[in-house]
Amino acid sequence: MTNILGVPPCIYDQELPRNEANHAPLSPLSFIERAAEVYPQRTAVVHGPLQRSWSEVYSRCRQLASALARHGVRKGDTVAVMLPNTPPMVEAHFGIPMAGAVLNALNTRLDPETVAFMLDHGEAKVLVVDPEFSGVMKKALALRKATTPLLVIDVEDAQYTGASERIGSIGYDAFVAGGDAAFEWQLPGDEWDAIALNYTSGTTGNPKGVVYHHRGAAINAISNILEWDLPKHAVYLWTLPMFHCNGWCFPWTIAARAGVNVCLRKVEAKAIIDSIKANGVTHYCGAPIVHGMLVNAPDEMKAGLPQGVKAMVAGAAPPASMIEGMERMGFDLIHVYGLTETYGPATVCAKLDEWDGVDIGERARLNARQGVRYHLQRSARVINPETMQPVPMDGETMGEIMFRGNITMKGYLKNPQATQETFAGGWYHTGDLAVQYADGYIKIKDRSKDVIISGGENISSIEVEDVLYRHPDVLAAAVVAKPDAKWGETPCAFVELKAGAQVTAADIVAHCKKHLAGFKVPKAVVFGELPKTSTGKIQKFELRKQAGSAAAIDV
């Protein structure tokens, strides 16, 4: 007898069958089960005055799963939620997949047309809505093309005091109460089963539906623990939206450590600082804009902040001013990198002891790299997309960051062509251009679509942005291509200044000339608040629309 490859089985494969006694599918659902068994009275959720233990949250998740099953939700059905970082969002990450369903956490800043597309494309059977977003959801429901019934559930939240209207047929607490707290949920029959559906931003065309599986969710949740040395009972503040890559898998990570989910409806400096002080927060995640918000908060607001808070940043590389500001506050910053397709972070800029002895400028340069693969990711390399061979690790040769391994999506829902293209050659193609150093650390140079080609020369928008962030009065910056009759494209800088700053375009250009070759210096500077996503990322596609009309300046 031979296997499908024509190779005889080895002695270790004979009469040693896989069975329930020696094999179970990997799933993050097992994490909350253990937390409730081992630490039933430990606090799991804090939301204003509301506190619930792990046994209480686990019971509510089982009730939610039971109520969904009683409503007819079956394996593979989609349950969409439009929720901020509140207790129902934590429960959704467990209760929905416990019913065998797939969680589709919707971006709370989307327009009704986009939400309607997602509800139809994902074939949602149930929708859970926070009162803050009832207006948007009412419009989205009216725009749906699908005619299949959709159960709409209204969440009640005492922490929300704004205007709202009921658009569903039942309240969330009443729906959960109708379920059985002893519901006998099952692990997925196959760890490859879908657990979540997340949509990309869709800046060109319709957004793509990224499908996660139980195995990847569990493995990335564990990798978060390993990369951050996350202790038992960590107190985690939800500044990062849980709809964004399922909160980088941290709902499942915190359950694995029986930690505390400190909920937060609004991401504002005072609310974050007050919560850190009041709840003894030990960890939080966020885009650079969130950390910058804290660094630039008034000193009197930051008085009394505890030392040693762990902060994780992803997105743009953290500028030196942010790293210095975080250190001044006594916060410990770690830099990660990833995409929706990799469950959030899949590389980490792992800090080495020898970095402690270098000056802030060099430390910022080292920490600004995207780093090395997450513990349980198989591989992260910079590869030449033409030859599909790794580029030399010389810190100069450009290629595309590619991933392979367990922390990579199943694919794009109902889009086999895009799935095939993005997995060409057995690697996930990120579209991010980077170099790799001799120590294996990766550094992004630009998104392929963000490279500015001026007179035949490639200009990295990230390189120019790094210089802009060195200006002491710059709060946020982004650089995009501006069409130019002579050069084809030239850099256009969009700059958001710190409160009270008085800076001219000439000042910005003069600053850039000190650090950049002449052809890389911005030929236009636009001041004002930068458009950002709900996760704090700057929306460059919006800035590209404005760049064409930006006034050129003499440099």
Order of alpha helices (4+ residues) and beta strands (2+ residues): alpha-beta-beta-alpha-beta-alpha-beta-alpha-beta-alpha-beta-beta-alpha-beta-beta-alpha-beta-alpha-alpha-beta-alpha-beta-alpha-alpha-beta-alpha-beta-beta-alpha-beta-beta-beta-beta-beta-alpha-beta-beta-beta-beta-alpha-beta-beta-alpha-beta-alpha
